[in-house]
């Protein structure tokens, strides 16, 4: 007795169809950018570390935020 054929689809990296979406461009922050953070509030960038982290002064505290900057928004 033979097993029934099963159709399986596999992802071909060179196929133009069903390609994974391109990643959005990374946001670049520079010193003196005014930003807002979901947890800490309004602040100003006081340092940038090789596009891997930013140092932000929130008035009452300074925080180092690492990538990805999902909770950080430039104003």
Z-matrix of the N, CA and C atoms (Angstrom, degrees):
N
C 1 1.433
C 2 1.525 1 108.73
N 3 1.324 2 117.45 1 130.11
C 4 1.463 3 122.69 2 -177.68
C 5 1.525 4 110.61 3 -92.69
N 6 1.290 5 114.98 4 148.02
C 7 1.459 6 120.14 5 176.23
C 8 1.521 7 109.29 6 -79.03
N 9 1.332 8 118.48 7 144.99
C 10 1.462 9 120.26 8 177.58
C 11 1.529 10 110.73 9 -67.80
N 12 1.319 11 115.89 10 147.32
C 13 1.462 12 121.37 11 -179.68
C 14 1.527 13 109.69 12 -72.00
N 15 1.293 14 115.83 13 138.83
C 16 1.460 15 120.74 14 178.66
C 17 1.517 16 108.42 15 -115.89
N 18 1.294 17 115.98 16 130.08
C 19 1.459 18 120.31 17 178.39
C 20 1.526 19 109.09 18 -86.59
N 21 1.299 20 116.55 19 119.47
C 22 1.454 21 120.57 20 175.39
C 23 1.507 22 108.42 21 -121.27
N 24 1.307 23 115.00 22 138.41
C 25 1.458 24 119.69 23 178.29
C 26 1.507 25 108.38 24 -104.87
N 27 1.272 26 114.79 25 140.66
C 28 1.451 27 118.98 26 177.02
C 29 1.515 28 109.21 27 -124.69
N 30 1.280 29 116.57 28 152.76
C 31 1.455 30 123.07 29 -179.30
C 32 1.521 31 109.39 30 -81.22
N 33 1.303 32 116.34 31 123.92
C 34 1.454 33 121.22 32 176.53
C 35 1.525 34 107.86 33 -102.58
N 36 1.310 35 119.12 34 119.41
C 37 1.465 36 120.67 35 -174.20
C 38 1.522 37 114.28 36 -62.50
N 39 1.322 38 118.83 37 -23.37
C 40 1.460 39 120.36 38 -179.36
C 41 1.521 40 112.88 39 -92.94
N 42 1.317 41 118.08 40 -1.13
C 43 1.453 42 121.51 41 -178.71
C 44 1.524 43 110.85 42 -77.45
N 45 1.343 44 117.95 43 134.92
C 46 1.464 45 120.26 44 177.69
C 47 1.527 46 112.41 45 -78.34
N 48 1.316 47 117.66 46 -10.65
C 49 1.455 48 122.02 47 -178.80
C 50 1.524 49 110.07 48 -93.40
N 51 1.308 50 116.50 49 143.11
C 52 1.460 51 123.44 50 179.14
C 53 1.521 52 113.14 51 54.91
N 54 1.323 53 115.90 52 35.99
C 55 1.456 54 119.61 53 177.15
C 56 1.521 55 108.92 54 -72.21
N 57 1.310 56 118.39 55 144.69
C 58 1.461 57 119.99 56 178.01
C 59 1.529 58 109.81 57 -63.83
N 60 1.321 59 117.90 58 146.00
C 61 1.466 60 120.09 59 -178.51
C 62 1.528 61 111.04 60 -64.57
N 63 1.307 62 115.03 61 146.60
C 64 1.459 63 120.30 62 179.37
C 65 1.522 64 109.29 63 -70.99
N 66 1.310 65 115.65 64 143.70
C 67 1.460 66 120.52 65 179.42
C 68 1.524 67 109.82 66 -70.15
N 69 1.322 68 117.87 67 141.10
C 70 1.464 69 119.17 68 178.58
C 71 1.524 70 109.63 69 -66.70
N 72 1.320 71 117.18 70 150.95
C 73 1.460 72 119.02 71 -179.21
C 74 1.532 73 110.72 72 -63.94
N 75 1.304 74 115.55 73 143.43
C 76 1.461 75 120.58 74 -179.10
C 77 1.528 76 109.70 75 -71.23
N 78 1.313 77 116.33 76 140.17
C 79 1.457 78 121.55 77 179.69
C 80 1.520 79 108.34 78 -78.20
N 81 1.314 80 116.36 79 131.25
C 82 1.457 81 122.24 80 178.84
C 83 1.525 82 108.78 81 -101.43
N 84 1.319 83 116.93 82 127.67
C 85 1.458 84 121.69 83 177.68
C 86 1.518 85 109.03 84 -109.01
N 87 1.328 86 115.76 85 144.69
C 88 1.462 87 121.49 86 176.67
C 89 1.520 88 108.09 87 -123.71
N 90 1.321 89 115.74 88 162.15
C 91 1.458 90 121.30 89 -179.92
C 92 1.527 91 108.87 90 -59.64
N 93 1.313 92 116.73 91 139.56
C 94 1.459 93 127.44 92 -179.48
C 95 1.523 94 113.84 93 81.08
N 96 1.337 95 119.32 94 4.59
C 97 1.470 96 120.89 95 172.24
C 98 1.518 97 108.29 96 -67.54
N 99 1.329 98 116.04 97 135.97
C 100 1.457 99 120.19 98 174.92
C 101 1.523 100 107.18 99 -91.01
N 102 1.348 101 116.63 100 130.76
C 103 1.461 102 122.05 101 -174.72
C 104 1.526 103 109.52 102 -133.72
N 105 1.322 104 114.69 103 164.84
C 106 1.445 105 120.83 104 171.42
C 107 1.517 106 108.37 105 -129.50
N 108 1.322 107 115.60 106 142.96
C 109 1.460 108 122.45 107 -178.92
C 110 1.517 109 108.10 108 -121.05
N 111 1.330 110 117.09 109 142.37
C 112 1.465 111 121.42 110 -177.05
C 113 1.524 112 112.37 111 -60.84
N 114 1.316 113 118.21 112 -32.63
C 115 1.460 114 121.14 113 -176.92
C 116 1.536 115 112.50 114 -97.87
N 117 1.345 116 117.43 115 -42.04
C 118 1.453 117 121.44 116 -171.69
C 119 1.527 118 114.03 117 -95.77
N 120 1.323 119 119.08 118 -18.77
C 121 1.461 120 121.56 119 177.98
C 122 1.517 121 113.22 120 93.44
N 123 1.327 122 115.38 121 -148.01
C 124 1.459 123 122.94 122 -174.26
C 125 1.516 124 111.15 123 -79.78
N 126 1.336 125 116.82 124 137.10
C 127 1.457 126 120.48 125 179.89
C 128 1.509 127 111.72 126 -156.71
N 129 1.340 128 115.23 127 178.51
C 130 1.456 129 122.02 128 -179.79
C 131 1.515 130 108.98 129 -131.92
N 132 1.344 131 116.70 130 136.25
C 133 1.465 132 122.37 131 -179.41
C 134 1.526 133 108.51 132 -70.48
N 135 1.336 134 116.44 133 126.78
C 136 1.469 135 120.95 134 178.30
C 137 1.524 136 112.09 135 -115.83
N 138 1.336 137 117.25 136 -5.18
C 139 1.457 138 120.21 137 178.02
C 140 1.513 139 111.74 138 -166.41
N 141 1.343 140 116.04 139 146.75
C 142 1.465 141 122.29 140 178.43
C 143 1.519 142 107.69 141 -127.08
N 144 1.330 143 116.95 142 130.84
C 145 1.472 144 122.38 143 -178.61
C 146 1.527 145 110.48 144 -112.79
N 147 1.304 146 117.98 145 90.36
C 148 1.470 147 124.14 146 173.11
C 149 1.523 148 113.90 147 47.29
N 150 1.307 149 118.96 148 40.84
C 151 1.474 150 124.08 149 179.20
C 152 1.528 151 112.83 150 57.24
N 153 1.335 152 117.85 151 17.66
C 154 1.455 153 121.51 152 178.30
C 155 1.516 154 111.59 153 -106.74
N 156 1.326 155 116.58 154 -23.98
C 157 1.458 156 120.95 155 -179.84
C 158 1.520 157 109.07 156 -158.47
N 159 1.323 158 115.78 157 157.49
C 160 1.457 159 121.74 158 174.34
C 161 1.521 160 108.53 159 -129.63
N 162 1.316 161 116.12 160 146.76
C 163 1.453 162 122.69 161 176.54
C 164 1.518 163 106.76 162 -104.23
N 165 1.339 164 116.19 163 125.13
C 166 1.459 165 120.83 164 -173.14
C 167 1.521 166 109.32 165 -124.46
N 168 1.342 167 115.34 166 135.70
C 169 1.454 168 122.21 167 175.45
C 170 1.522 169 107.62 168 -96.76
N 171 1.330 170 116.37 169 115.43
C 172 1.457 171 121.70 170 179.59
C 173 1.526 172 111.76 171 -99.95
N 174 1.312 173 117.88 172 16.82
C 175 1.455 174 121.59 173 179.80
C 176 1.515 175 111.28 174 92.17
N 177 1.301 176 117.97 175 -69.94
C 178 1.460 177 121.54 176 -178.48
C 179 1.526 178 112.80 177 -86.64
N 180 1.319 179 117.01 178 -14.90
C 181 1.467 180 120.85 179 -178.51
C 182 1.521 181 109.97 180 -155.44
N 183 1.316 182 115.96 181 160.07
C 184 1.459 183 122.81 182 174.03
C 185 1.514 184 107.59 183 -114.75
N 186 1.321 185 116.01 184 135.57
C 187 1.460 186 121.09 185 -179.06
C 188 1.523 187 110.24 186 -128.56
N 189 1.330 188 114.98 187 145.25
C 190 1.466 189 121.99 188 173.67
C 191 1.518 190 106.63 189 -101.62
N 192 1.330 191 116.94 190 116.36
C 193 1.456 192 123.14 191 -178.57
C 194 1.529 193 107.77 192 -106.97
N 195 1.343 194 116.91 193 125.20
C 196 1.460 195 121.47 194 -179.17
C 197 1.530 196 110.82 195 -97.97
N 198 1.327 197 115.61 196 163.59
C 199 1.454 198 120.20 197 178.38
C 200 1.509 199 109.76 198 -71.58
N 201 1.286 200 120.84 199 150.81
C 202 1.469 201 127.35 200 -3.22
C 203 1.524 202 110.46 201 -76.87
N 204 1.309 203 115.93 202 147.08
C 205 1.451 204 122.27 203 -176.89
C 206 1.532 205 109.43 204 -88.56
N 207 1.326 206 117.62 205 58.63
C 208 1.459 207 121.17 206 -173.63
C 209 1.528 208 112.91 207 -70.16
N 210 1.333 209 118.57 208 -29.13
C 211 1.455 210 120.54 209 -178.77
C 212 1.515 211 112.62 210 -100.82
N 213 1.337 212 117.48 211 7.75
C 214 1.452 213 122.44 212 -175.59
C 215 1.520 214 109.70 213 -111.29
N 216 1.334 215 116.59 214 134.52
C 217 1.464 216 121.91 215 -179.14
C 218 1.518 217 109.64 216 -132.36
N 219 1.324 218 116.63 217 132.57
C 220 1.465 219 121.50 218 176.90
C 221 1.528 220 108.60 219 -80.17
N 222 1.312 221 115.91 220 138.24
C 223 1.474 222 121.15 221 178.32
C 224 1.496 223 111.66 222 -100.36
